[in-house]
Amino acid sequence: MVELLVIADDLTGALDSAGRLAAVAGPVPVLPSLDSPLPTAYVAAYDLDTRRRPEDVARRRVMRAVEAARSGGVRLLYLKVDSTLRGHVGATVSAARQGWGGDKRSRGDKRSRSFINDQVLTRTPRDRLSGPQLEGTTKARERDRLSASALVCPAFPAQGRTVERGELLVAGVPVHRTAFADDLRHPVRSAALRDHLAGEPVHHLPLETARAGPDAVILALKGTPGVWVADAVTDEDLVILARGAVGAGLTLLAGSVGLLGALASVLERGRAPVRRQKPARCVGALVVVGSRHPRSREQVRRLAAANVPLVRILTTADTPLRPGQEDQVARELAAEVAARVTAQGMEALVVVGGDTARAVVEALGIERLVVRGEVLPGVPWAQLVGGLADGCTWVTKAGGFGDPDALVDVVRWLRGAQGAGDEGQDSTAMAGRDHG
C-alpha cells in the first residue's frame, strides 16, 4: 500500500519529488498516466500533466488522482507545485482540498462515515457520552477539521527560492520581477501566494512561528482550519514546518521539492537507511533541451564548450517561438529523439524542461520511470520501463534549475569520471540545433 503519494503538475516535478524521496524509501515509481493503477510501494508519484492544460482540466485531473489516493488507502498526500508559481496553483490546491477532505466530508462521504466515533456522535446526545466516547468524538472531529486543511510552501532554498512575508522570492527578488514573468505559457504576475489562492480561506504562518519550533507550528495549524501559507528561508525552516504539519495531523501538504525533502527527513526517522544507488557507467548520452529559460541556454553553452566525447545535444532553446507553438515544437523535438533512439540505441537520456520531458516519454512509449536517486539536488535519475528505451538511464532537470555547469556535471556523473576524460568526439551538427 502506498503511504505517501505525490501528485505533480508536470513530469519534471514528479521526478524531482521521487528523486528526493528515493533517499528515504528506495526506488520510487513515477506513473505518467492516471490510467496506471497505484503500485505496491511505500511512496509513489503521478504526473498529472496539468500545467500546460486549461484550468478546468487541471481541476478534474487532480480530483481524479485524489479519489484514487482515497480509495487506495493513501495516508499522506503531497501536491507538488512549481517553485516559481507557474501553473494552476490555486485551482489544484482547491481541488485537492475538496477531494481529500474538505467539502466532501461535509456531505458525508465514505471516509467520514468510516469513523466509528462520528457514528456514535450522530446517534447519541452529547450529554450522554461517556468520558472515553467524548474524547474519541473530539479527536475525530479534529481529524475532520484538519483533513480540510493544507500547508502550502513552495520554498526551495537550495535553488534560491524562499517565501518571506507570504511572498515567493527568487534569489531575493519577487518572482514576478524575474524571468518567470515572461514565461510563454504561465507568466507569473504576482509573488504573493494569497493572490494565487484566491477563493481559499488563506492564513499566513510567519517565519517567526516556524523559528519558534514545531510546537508553535502545531498550535497554529490546529487553531484554525484552511490553507496555511508558510514562510521559509532555510532548509531547517522547512524541516520545522514538516515536523509541525505531521505533529498536527495534517495529511495534505503542497509545495516544491524543498518542503517534500523536509517531509522525507521527518518520515525517515526510525526507518532502515537506504543504500544509495548509481547506474552503470554511461559513456554515450543524448542531452535534450526544450526549455527556453536563460539558465538552460547557458547550461547548453557550457556543455557544448566542454567538448565531452560521445555526448550529443539536441535543443530548441534558441528556436524562434510564438505563443501557442510550445506543444508542437516539443512534439517535433521528441519525435527526433525517438528516431535517434530507434536508429542508434541510447545508454542515457538527459532531458531539460517539463513539457519536453513529457513529450519524450509519450514519443518513446514509456510506461513508468523508476527513480533511484539524485545526481544533484533537484536533478533525479531513473531507469525507464517499457517502450523504445526500456532499461535506459534517464536524467531530468527543470529548465530554470541548476548552476551554469549543471549539464556538464550531470554528463560527467553519468560517465563516472571527474574530468572530460576519454578521447574521441561525436560533434556532428544536425538541423542547426544539434551540438556535440
C-alpha positions as CSV (number, residue, x, y, z in Angstrom):
1,M,0.0,0.0,0.0
2,V,1.2,3.5,-0.8
3,E,1.7,5.5,2.3
4,L,2.7,8.8,0.6
5,L,1.5,9.8,-2.8
6,V,2.9,12.7,-4.7
7,I,0.7,14.3,-7.5
8,A,2.6,16.7,-9.7
9,D,1.6,19.1,-12.4
10,D,4.4,18.1,-14.8
11,L,6.9,15.3,-15.3
12,T,10.0,17.1,-14.0
13,G,8.1,17.9,-10.8
14,A,7.1,14.3,-10.3
15,L,10.6,13.1,-11.0
16,D,12.2,15.8,-8.8
17,S,9.9,14.7,-6.0
18,A,10.7,11.0,-6.5
19,G,14.4,11.7,-6.5
20,R,14.2,13.4,-3.1
21,L,12.1,10.5,-1.7
22,A,14.3,7.8,-3.1
23,A,16.9,8.5,-0.4
24,V,14.4,7.5,2.2
25,A,12.2,5.0,0.5
26,G,14.3,3.4,-2.1
27,P,13.2,3.2,-5.8
28,V,10.1,5.3,-6.4
29,P,7.8,4.6,-9.3
30,V,6.6,7.6,-11.3
31,L,3.5,7.0,-13.4
32,P,3.0,9.2,-16.4
33,S,-0.7,8.3,-16.7
34,L,-3.7,8.2,-14.4
35,D,-4.8,5.0,-16.1
36,S,-1.9,3.2,-14.3
37,P,-3.1,1.7,-11.0
38,L,-1.3,2.6,-7.8
39,P,1.8,0.3,-7.4
40,T,2.7,-1.6,-4.3
41,A,5.3,0.7,-3.0
42,Y,5.9,2.8,0.2
43,V,5.8,6.0,-1.9
44,A,4.8,6.7,-5.5
45,A,4.2,9.7,-7.8
46,Y,1.8,10.6,-10.6
47,D,2.5,13.1,-13.3
48,L,-0.9,14.7,-13.9
49,D,0.4,16.8,-16.8
50,T,-1.8,19.7,-15.8
51,R,0.5,22.7,-16.0
52,R,0.0,23.1,-19.8
53,R,-3.7,22.2,-19.7
54,P,-6.7,24.5,-19.2
55,E,-7.7,25.2,-15.5
56,D,-10.8,23.0,-15.6
57,V,-8.9,20.1,-17.0
58,A,-6.3,20.5,-14.2
59,R,-9.0,20.6,-11.6
60,R,-10.6,17.4,-12.9
61,R,-7.3,15.5,-13.1
62,V,-6.4,16.5,-9.5
63,M,-9.9,15.3,-8.3
64,R,-9.4,12.0,-10.1
65,A,-6.0,11.5,-8.6
66,V,-7.2,12.3,-5.1
67,E,-10.0,9.9,-5.5
68,A,-7.6,7.2,-6.5
69,A,-5.5,8.0,-3.4
70,R,-8.5,7.9,-1.1
71,S,-9.8,4.6,-2.5
72,G,-6.2,3.1,-2.4
73,G,-5.8,3.9,1.3
74,V,-3.1,6.5,0.9
75,R,-2.3,8.1,4.2
76,L,-0.4,11.3,3.2
77,L,-0.9,13.3,0.0
78,Y,1.6,15.8,-1.3
79,L,0.6,18.2,-4.1
80,K,3.8,19.2,-5.9
81,V,3.5,22.7,-7.3
82,D,6.1,24.8,-9.2
83,S,8.6,26.6,-7.0
84,T,8.1,29.7,-9.1
85,L,4.3,29.5,-9.0
86,R,3.8,28.7,-12.7
87,G,0.7,26.6,-13.5
88,H,-2.7,26.4,-11.9
89,V,-1.6,26.6,-8.2
90,G,-4.8,27.9,-6.7
91,A,-7.2,25.6,-8.7
92,T,-5.1,22.5,-7.9
93,V,-4.9,23.2,-4.2
94,S,-8.6,23.9,-4.1
95,A,-9.4,20.7,-5.9
96,A,-7.1,18.7,-3.7
97,R,-8.7,20.1,-0.6
98,Q,-12.2,19.4,-1.8
99,G,-11.4,15.8,-2.9
100,W,-9.2,14.9,0.0
101,G,-11.3,16.0,2.9
102,G,-12.9,19.4,2.5
103,D,-16.3,19.8,1.0
104,K,-16.9,16.1,0.6
105,R,-16.6,15.5,4.3
106,S,-19.5,17.9,5.0
107,R,-21.6,15.9,2.5
108,G,-20.9,12.6,4.4
109,D,-18.6,10.7,2.1
110,K,-17.4,7.2,2.8
111,R,-14.2,8.2,4.5
112,S,-16.1,10.4,7.0
113,R,-18.7,7.7,7.8
114,S,-15.9,5.2,8.4
115,F,-15.0,6.9,11.8
116,I,-16.9,5.0,14.5
117,N,-16.8,8.0,16.8
118,D,-18.6,10.1,14.2
119,Q,-21.3,7.5,14.1
120,V,-21.6,7.5,17.8
121,L,-21.9,11.3,17.8
122,T,-24.8,11.3,15.4
123,R,-26.8,8.7,17.4
124,T,-26.1,9.7,21.0
125,P,-26.8,13.1,22.6
126,R,-23.6,14.8,23.7
127,D,-24.6,14.9,27.4
128,R,-25.0,11.1,27.4
129,L,-21.5,10.3,26.1
130,S,-19.0,8.7,28.5
131,G,-15.6,10.2,29.0
132,P,-13.8,8.0,26.5
133,Q,-16.6,8.4,24.0
134,L,-16.4,12.2,24.3
135,E,-12.6,12.2,24.0
136,G,-12.8,10.0,20.9
137,T,-15.5,12.2,19.4
138,T,-13.4,15.3,19.9
139,K,-10.4,13.7,18.3
140,A,-12.5,12.5,15.3
141,R,-13.9,16.0,14.8
142,E,-10.4,17.4,15.0
143,R,-9.3,14.9,12.3
144,D,-12.2,16.0,10.2
145,R,-11.3,19.7,10.6
146,L,-7.6,19.1,9.8
147,S,-8.4,16.9,6.8
148,A,-9.8,20.1,5.2
149,S,-6.6,22.0,5.9
150,A,-3.4,22.2,3.8
151,L,0.1,23.6,4.4
152,V,1.5,25.4,1.3
153,C,5.1,26.4,1.0
154,P,6.8,26.4,-2.4
155,A,10.2,27.5,-1.0
156,F,13.3,25.6,-2.3
157,P,16.3,27.3,-0.5
158,A,18.9,25.2,-2.4
159,Q,17.7,26.8,-5.6
160,G,17.3,30.3,-4.1
161,R,13.5,30.2,-3.8
162,T,12.3,31.4,-0.4
163,V,8.9,32.5,1.0
164,E,9.0,35.7,3.1
165,R,6.0,37.7,4.4
166,G,3.9,35.4,2.2
167,E,5.7,36.2,-1.0
168,L,7.9,34.0,-3.2
169,L,11.3,35.3,-3.9
170,V,13.9,34.0,-6.4
171,A,17.4,35.0,-5.3
172,G,15.9,37.7,-3.1
173,V,13.8,39.2,-6.0
174,P,9.9,38.8,-6.1
175,V,9.2,36.1,-8.6
176,H,7.0,38.4,-10.8
177,R,10.1,40.6,-11.4
178,T,12.3,37.7,-12.7
179,A,12.5,35.9,-16.0
180,F,9.5,33.8,-14.9
181,A,7.3,36.8,-15.5
182,D,8.0,36.2,-19.2
183,D,7.1,32.5,-19.3
184,L,5.2,31.9,-22.5
185,R,2.6,29.6,-21.0
186,H,2.2,30.8,-17.5
187,P,3.7,34.3,-16.9
188,V,3.9,34.9,-13.2
189,R,2.1,38.2,-12.3
190,S,2.3,38.2,-8.5
191,A,4.7,37.0,-5.8
192,A,2.0,36.9,-3.1
193,L,0.8,33.4,-2.6
194,R,-2.5,34.7,-1.4
195,D,-3.1,36.1,-4.9
196,H,-2.6,32.6,-6.3
197,L,-5.0,31.0,-3.8
198,A,-8.0,33.4,-4.4
199,G,-11.2,31.9,-3.1
200,E,-9.5,29.8,-0.4
201,P,-9.5,30.5,3.3
202,V,-5.9,31.6,3.5
203,H,-3.9,32.1,6.7
204,H,-0.3,33.2,7.0
205,L,2.3,31.3,9.0
206,P,5.1,33.8,9.5
207,L,8.8,32.9,9.7
208,E,8.8,33.8,13.4
209,T,6.3,31.0,14.1
210,A,8.5,28.4,12.4
211,R,11.6,29.7,14.1
212,A,9.8,29.2,17.4
213,G,9.8,25.5,16.8
214,P,7.4,22.6,15.8
215,D,5.2,23.0,18.8
216,A,4.4,26.6,17.7
217,V,3.6,25.4,14.2
218,I,1.3,22.6,15.6
219,L,-0.5,25.1,17.8
220,A,-1.2,27.5,14.8
221,L,-2.3,24.7,12.4
222,K,-4.7,23.2,14.9
223,G,-6.1,26.5,15.8
224,T,-7.8,27.4,12.5
225,P,-8.6,25.1,9.5
226,G,-7.9,26.3,6.0
227,V,-4.9,26.9,3.7
228,W,-1.8,27.9,5.6
229,V,0.8,29.8,3.6
230,A,4.1,29.3,5.4
231,D,7.3,31.4,5.2
232,A,10.6,29.5,4.9
233,V,14.1,30.8,4.1
234,T,16.3,27.8,5.0
235,D,16.1,24.0,4.8
236,E,15.8,24.0,8.6
237,D,12.7,26.2,8.4
238,L,11.2,23.6,6.1
239,V,12.1,20.7,8.5
240,I,10.3,22.6,11.3
241,L,7.3,23.1,9.1
242,A,7.2,19.4,8.1
243,R,7.5,18.3,11.7
244,G,4.8,20.7,12.7
245,A,2.4,19.5,10.0
246,V,2.9,15.9,10.8
247,G,2.6,16.6,14.5
248,A,-0.6,18.5,13.9
249,G,-2.1,15.6,11.9
250,L,-2.2,17.3,8.6
251,T,-2.4,14.9,5.7
252,L,-2.3,17.3,2.8
253,L,0.7,19.4,2.0
254,A,1.6,21.4,-1.1
255,G,4.9,22.8,-2.2
256,S,8.1,22.3,-4.1
257,V,10.8,19.6,-3.7
258,G,12.1,21.7,-0.8
259,L,9.2,21.0,1.6
260,L,8.9,17.4,0.3
261,G,12.6,16.8,1.1
262,A,12.0,18.1,4.6
263,L,8.9,15.9,4.9
264,A,11.1,12.9,3.8
265,S,13.6,13.7,6.5
266,V,10.8,13.6,9.1
267,L,9.3,10.4,7.8
268,E,12.7,8.5,7.6
269,R,13.2,8.6,11.3
270,G,13.0,5.0,12.6
271,R,13.3,3.6,9.1
272,A,16.3,1.5,8.0
273,P,18.8,3.5,5.9
274,V,18.5,3.1,2.1
275,R,21.6,2.3,0.2
276,R,22.4,5.0,-2.4
277,Q,22.3,3.6,-6.0
278,K,24.1,4.6,-9.1
279,P,23.6,3.4,-12.7
280,A,26.0,1.5,-14.7
281,R,28.6,3.8,-16.3
282,C,27.2,5.5,-19.4
283,V,29.7,6.8,-21.9
284,G,27.3,8.0,-24.5
285,A,24.4,10.3,-23.8
286,L,21.8,12.3,-25.7
287,V,21.1,15.7,-24.0
288,V,17.7,17.1,-25.0
289,V,16.9,20.7,-24.1
290,G,13.5,22.2,-24.8
291,S,13.4,24.8,-22.0
292,R,13.9,28.4,-23.2
293,H,14.9,29.7,-19.8
294,P,18.1,31.8,-19.9
295,R,19.7,29.4,-17.3
296,S,19.1,26.4,-19.6
297,R,20.7,28.2,-22.5
298,E,23.8,29.0,-20.5
299,Q,24.0,25.4,-19.4
300,V,23.8,24.2,-23.0
301,R,26.5,26.7,-24.0
302,R,28.8,25.4,-21.2
303,L,28.2,21.8,-22.1
304,A,28.9,22.4,-25.8
305,A,32.1,24.2,-24.8
306,A,33.2,21.3,-22.6
307,N,33.6,19.0,-25.6
308,V,32.6,15.9,-23.7
309,P,33.1,12.9,-26.0
310,L,30.2,10.9,-27.3
311,V,27.6,13.3,-26.0
312,R,25.1,14.8,-28.4
313,I,23.0,17.9,-27.6
314,L,19.6,18.3,-29.2
315,T,18.0,21.7,-28.4
316,T,15.3,24.1,-29.4
317,A,16.2,26.6,-26.7
318,D,17.2,29.2,-29.3
319,T,14.5,28.4,-31.9
320,P,12.2,31.4,-32.5
321,L,8.8,30.6,-30.9
322,R,5.4,32.3,-30.8
323,P,2.8,31.7,-28.1
324,G,0.8,28.6,-28.9
325,Q,3.7,26.8,-30.6
326,E,5.1,25.2,-27.5
327,D,3.4,21.8,-27.8
328,Q,4.2,21.4,-31.5
329,V,7.8,22.2,-31.0
330,A,8.1,19.8,-28.1
331,R,6.5,17.0,-30.1
332,E,8.8,17.6,-33.0
333,L,11.8,17.5,-30.7
334,A,10.5,14.3,-29.1
335,A,10.0,12.7,-32.5
336,E,13.6,13.4,-33.3
337,V,14.6,11.8,-30.0
338,A,12.6,8.7,-30.8
339,A,14.1,8.4,-34.2
340,R,17.6,8.6,-32.7
341,V,16.9,6.0,-30.1
342,T,15.3,3.7,-32.7
343,A,18.2,4.0,-35.1
344,Q,21.2,4.1,-32.7
345,G,20.0,3.0,-29.3
346,M,21.0,5.1,-26.3
347,E,22.7,4.5,-22.9
348,A,21.4,7.6,-21.3
349,L,18.9,10.4,-21.9
350,V,19.3,13.8,-20.2
351,V,16.1,15.9,-20.7
352,V,15.6,19.5,-19.7
353,G,12.2,21.1,-19.4
354,G,8.8,19.7,-18.2
355,D,6.9,19.9,-21.5
356,T,9.9,18.4,-23.3
357,A,10.2,15.5,-20.8
358,R,6.5,14.7,-21.2
359,A,6.7,14.8,-25.0
360,V,9.7,12.4,-25.0
361,V,8.0,10.0,-22.6
362,E,5.0,9.9,-24.9
363,A,7.1,9.5,-28.1
364,L,9.1,6.6,-26.6
365,G,6.0,4.9,-25.1
366,I,7.4,4.8,-21.6
367,E,5.1,3.0,-19.1
368,R,6.8,4.2,-15.9
369,L,10.1,5.7,-14.7
370,V,11.6,4.1,-11.6
371,V,13.5,6.9,-9.8
372,R,16.5,5.7,-7.8
373,G,18.2,8.9,-6.6
374,E,19.6,12.3,-7.5
375,V,22.6,13.3,-9.5
376,L,22.4,16.8,-7.9
377,P,19.8,18.4,-5.7
378,G,16.6,18.6,-7.8
379,V,18.1,16.6,-10.6
380,P,16.9,13.0,-10.4
381,W,17.9,9.9,-12.3
382,A,15.7,6.9,-13.2
383,Q,15.5,3.8,-15.2
384,L,12.9,3.6,-17.9
385,V,10.4,0.7,-18.1
386,G,8.7,-0.2,-21.4
387,G,8.7,1.5,-24.8
388,L,11.5,2.1,-27.2
389,A,14.1,3.0,-24.5
390,D,13.3,0.2,-22.0
391,G,16.1,-0.1,-19.5
392,C,17.7,3.2,-20.5
393,T,19.1,5.6,-17.8
394,W,17.2,8.9,-17.6
395,V,18.1,12.2,-16.0
396,T,15.8,15.2,-16.0
397,K,16.1,18.8,-14.9
398,A,13.6,21.7,-14.8
399,G,14.6,24.5,-17.1
400,G,15.3,27.2,-14.5
401,F,17.3,25.0,-12.1
402,G,20.9,24.5,-11.5
403,D,24.3,26.2,-11.7
404,P,25.7,27.2,-15.1
405,D,27.8,23.9,-15.2
406,A,24.9,21.7,-14.2
407,L,24.7,19.8,-17.5
408,V,28.5,19.3,-17.6
409,D,28.3,17.9,-14.0
410,V,25.4,15.5,-15.0
411,V,27.2,14.1,-18.0
412,R,30.4,13.6,-16.1
413,W,28.5,11.9,-13.3
414,L,27.0,9.5,-15.8
415,R,30.4,8.7,-17.2
416,G,31.8,8.0,-13.7
417,A,34.7,10.4,-14.3
418,Q,35.9,13.6,-12.7
419,G,37.1,15.3,-15.9
420,A,36.4,15.3,-19.6
421,G,38.5,12.2,-19.9
422,D,38.1,10.0,-23.0
423,E,39.5,10.6,-26.4
424,G,37.3,10.9,-29.5
425,Q,34.2,13.0,-30.0
426,D,31.0,12.9,-31.9
427,S,30.1,16.5,-32.8
428,T,28.2,16.3,-36.0
429,A,25.5,19.1,-36.2
430,M,22.0,18.4,-37.4
431,A,19.2,20.8,-38.4
432,G,21.1,23.7,-36.9
433,R,20.3,22.7,-33.4
434,D,22.3,19.6,-32.6
435,H,25.6,20.3,-30.9
436,G,28.3,17.8,-30.0
